[in-house]
Amino acid sequence: MMGRQTGEQSQLFYLFNLERRIPGHHLLRRMNPIVTRLLAGLRGQLEGFYSEIGRPSIDPELMLRMLIVGYCYGIRSERKLCEEVELHLAYRWFCRLDLDDKIPDHSTFSVNRHGRFRESDIFRQTFEAIVRACMDAGLVQGEGFAVDASVIEADASRYRGVKPEEADWSAPEHQTRAVAEFLGALDDGEPEANRKPPKVMSLSDPCSAWTAKANKRVQFGYGLNYLIDIRYAVIVDVEATPARTYDEVAAAKKMIVRTEERA
């Protein structure tokens, strides 16, 4: 006899335990004890960057756990990440969210990334704690390293580039955070004697570089540089730079020195 799925006699009440729904072999369940240990001191490290008055903010551990989920499952968009955590039971469990708990708005990540997370350097500290855990587990041998750079397209139009001498940073539409950081870096740092000025630059994202590395298409972009221990392909350091060979070489040297000091 062929069965038929019907919804005419749905239950009015359910007894649902999220903990029991996540199998023991699931990646996030296996990761959870390690992540819990690494994030144990997170609140103490960030306490000085939060106001003592006002409404309670979103727990920073929740945001970091969500970002770990995004990294593990290749979810690059924070808007998409919020949607996936909303729907996926294992993601909710890992982020310590109950079925009725509200998911943070995607804009919260950007606000914190350019604010207290950046000021406290918490991303770097969390990353280095994970690398240290890999070292303690014997996953980093330190006998051979590889350096690689991935080009990330900047949020800047490839058709709106200008020559450096033509840039007018005083225009109201150019009074942005990216421009302020770029001008601040020029005031703080000494220009390299052997550096040539770029042929073209973006008025909306002047820190990005005009490059043809990605897909052979000329665009504004950044280089995400990795230092990788080749035994088990563990990333032991990372440094973002404009997508220029000069900056990538300098980043490689910086990562090697930093890794040596940390070992």
C-alpha positions in Angstrom: 0.0 0.0 0.0 1.4 3.4 -1.0 1.7 5.8 1.8 0.8 9.5 1.6 2.3 12.3 3.6 -0.4 14.5 5.2 -0.4 17.5 7.5 -4.0 17.2 8.6 -3.1 16.0 12.1 0.0 18.0 13.0 1.2 18.0 16.6 0.4 21.0 18.7 3.5 20.6 20.9 6.9 19.2 20.3 9.7 18.1 22.7 12.8 19.2 20.9 16.4 18.9 22.2 18.9 20.6 20.0 21.8 18.9 21.7 20.6 15.5 20.7 20.2 16.5 17.1 23.9 17.0 16.4 25.8 13.7 15.8 29.0 13.0 17.6 31.0 12.8 14.4 29.9 16.2 13.1 32.8 18.6 12.4 31.4 21.4 14.6 30.9 19.0 17.6 34.4 17.8 17.3 35.7 21.4 17.1 33.6 22.8 19.9 35.8 21.8 22.9 38.9 23.3 21.3 37.0 26.5 20.3 35.5 26.8 23.8 39.0 26.6 25.3 40.5 29.1 22.9 37.7 31.6 23.4 37.6 31.3 27.2 39.4 34.6 27.8 37.7 36.5 25.0 35.4 38.6 27.2 38.3 39.7 29.4 40.4 40.8 26.4 37.5 42.9 24.9 36.0 44.3 28.1 37.9 47.6 27.9 36.6 48.2 24.4 32.9 48.2 25.4 31.0 51.0 27.1 29.8 50.5 30.7 26.5 52.1 29.9 23.7 51.5 27.4 21.9 48.3 26.4 23.8 45.0 26.4 25.5 44.3 23.1 25.8 41.1 21.1 28.1 38.6 22.7 31.5 38.8 20.9 31.9 35.0 21.3 28.7 34.5 19.2 30.1 36.6 16.4 33.5 34.8 16.4 31.8 31.4 16.4 29.6 32.5 13.5 32.7 33.6 11.6 34.4 30.2 12.3 31.3 28.5 10.8 31.6 30.7 7.7 35.3 29.9 7.4 34.8 26.1 7.8 32.0 25.9 5.3 33.1 28.5 2.8 30.4 31.1 3.5 32.1 34.3 2.5 29.1 36.7 2.6 28.2 37.7 6.1 24.6 38.3 5.0 24.5 34.7 3.7 26.2 33.5 6.9 23.4 35.0 9.0 20.8 33.3 6.8 22.5 29.9 7.1 22.8 30.1 10.9 19.2 31.0 11.0 18.2 27.8 9.2 20.9 25.2 10.1 20.6 23.4 13.4 24.2 22.4 13.7 25.3 26.0 13.1 22.9 27.2 15.8 24.2 24.6 18.3 27.8 25.5 17.7 27.0 29.2 18.1 25.1 28.4 21.4 21.8 29.7 20.0 18.5 28.1 20.9 15.7 27.7 18.4 14.1 31.0 19.3 17.2 33.1 19.7 17.6 36.0 17.3 20.5 36.0 14.8 22.6 39.2 14.7 22.2 41.5 11.7 25.0 41.1 9.1 25.9 44.8 9.6 27.0 44.1 13.2 30.1 42.2 11.8 31.3 45.2 9.8 30.7 47.6 12.7 32.8 45.5 15.1 35.4 44.6 12.6 36.3 48.3 12.0 35.8 49.1 15.6 36.5 47.2 18.8 37.7 44.0 17.1 40.3 45.9 15.1 41.4 48.1 18.1 41.8 45.1 20.3 43.6 43.0 17.6 41.3 40.1 18.7 41.3 38.4 15.3 45.1 38.1 15.3 45.1 36.8 18.9 42.5 34.2 18.1 44.3 33.1 14.9 47.6 32.8 16.8 45.9 30.8 19.5 44.6 28.3 16.9 48.1 28.0 15.4 49.5 27.3 18.8 46.9 24.6 19.3 48.0 23.0 16.0 51.6 23.2 17.1 50.8 21.5 20.4 48.9 18.8 18.5 52.0 18.1 16.3 50.4 19.4 13.1 53.1 22.0 12.5 56.6 20.5 11.9 58.5 23.8 11.1 60.7 22.0 8.6 59.4 23.6 5.4 57.1 26.4 4.5 55.4 27.7 1.3 54.2 31.2 0.6 51.1 31.8 -1.5 48.9 34.8 -2.2 45.3 34.9 -3.3 44.0 38.0 -5.1 40.8 39.4 -3.6 38.9 41.9 -5.7 38.4 45.2 -4.0 35.0 46.9 -3.8 36.0 49.5 -6.3 35.0 50.1 -9.9 37.8 49.2 -12.4 36.4 51.9 -14.7 36.7 54.8 -12.1 40.5 54.8 -11.6 42.5 58.1 -11.7 46.1 59.0 -11.8 47.5 59.9 -8.3 48.1 63.5 -9.3 44.5 63.9 -10.3 43.0 62.6 -7.0 41.0 65.2 -5.1 40.6 63.8 -1.5 38.9 67.0 -0.3 35.7 66.2 -2.2 32.8 65.4 0.1 32.1 62.1 -1.5 35.6 61.0 -0.8 35.4 61.6 3.0 35.2 57.9 3.8 36.9 55.6 6.3 39.1 54.0 3.6 40.3 57.4 2.4 41.0 58.5 5.9 43.1 55.4 6.6 45.0 55.9 3.4 45.8 59.5 4.1 46.7 58.7 7.7 49.2 56.0 6.5 50.8 58.6 4.3 51.3 61.0 7.2 52.7 58.3 9.5 55.0 56.4 7.2 58.1 57.3 5.3 57.8 56.8 1.6 60.1 54.1 0.2 62.9 55.6 -1.9 62.7 53.0 -4.6 59.0 52.8 -4.9 57.3 54.1 -8.0 53.9 55.8 -7.6 51.0 53.7 -8.9 49.8 54.5 -12.4 46.2 54.5 -11.4 44.3 54.4 -8.1 40.8 54.1 -6.8 39.1 57.1 -5.2 36.8 54.9 -3.1 39.5 52.4 -2.0 42.9 54.0 -2.5 44.7 51.3 -0.5 43.9 48.7 -3.2 46.3 48.1 -6.1 45.7 48.1 -9.8 46.4 44.5 -10.8 45.9 42.0 -13.6 46.7 38.9 -11.5 43.2 37.6 -10.9 41.6 36.0 -13.9 43.9 38.0 -16.2 41.5 40.9 -15.8 42.7 44.3 -14.8 41.0 45.4 -11.5 41.6 46.9 -8.1 42.5 44.2 -5.6 44.3 43.0 -2.5 46.7 40.1 -1.9 45.8 37.7 0.9 49.2 36.2 1.7 49.6 32.9 3.5 52.6 31.2 5.1 51.9 27.5 5.1 53.6 24.6 6.9 53.9 22.1 4.1 53.7 18.9 6.2 49.9 19.1 6.9 49.1 22.3 5.0 48.5 24.3 8.1 48.4 28.1 7.6 50.7 29.5 10.3 50.5 33.2 9.4 48.5 35.5 7.1 49.0 39.1 6.0 46.8 41.2 3.7 48.5 43.7 1.4 47.7 45.6 -1.8 48.0 43.2 -4.8 51.5 44.2 -5.7 54.6 41.9 -5.9 56.6 44.4 -3.9 54.2 44.3 -1.0 53.7 40.5 -1.2 57.5 40.0 -0.9 57.6 42.3 2.1 54.6 40.4 3.6 56.4 37.1 3.2 59.4 38.4 5.1 57.2 39.8 7.9 55.3 36.5 8.2 58.5 34.5 8.5 59.9 36.7 11.2 56.6 36.7 13.1 56.3 33.0 13.0 59.9 32.5 14.1 59.3 34.8 17.1 56.1 32.9 18.0 57.6 29.4 17.7 
